[in-house]
């Protein structure tokens, strides 16, 4: 996994985690949704830099390998 691909996969995972947290309580979601702006911008930039626009299959393969690897295990 290239460095830019790893950064994109990590940014995507952070965005997923932030989105889950923001939407975990439907009553409070409107308060937390604006906090997703930064993770969305980070993920968008990282995905674009790694060339993942239109290449979702490769991205999801990398995300899957990232999520299934032990913490600190490295690529």
C-alpha positions, 0 to 999 in steps of 0.5 A: 500500500502506497503512503498516499493510499494509506492516508486516504484509507485512514481518512475514510475510516476516520470519516466513518467513525466521526459520522457514526458518532455524530449520528448515534443519537438522532436527537443530537445529530443536528448539533454534531453534523457540522463537526463532520466538515473537517473529516469530509474535507480531509477524506475528499482531499486524500482520496483525490490525491491518491487517485481514488476518484472512480476507483472505489473498489481499490479504496474499499479493498484498502480500507478492509485490509486496514480495518482487519490488520492489528493496531500498529501492525503497519501496511 
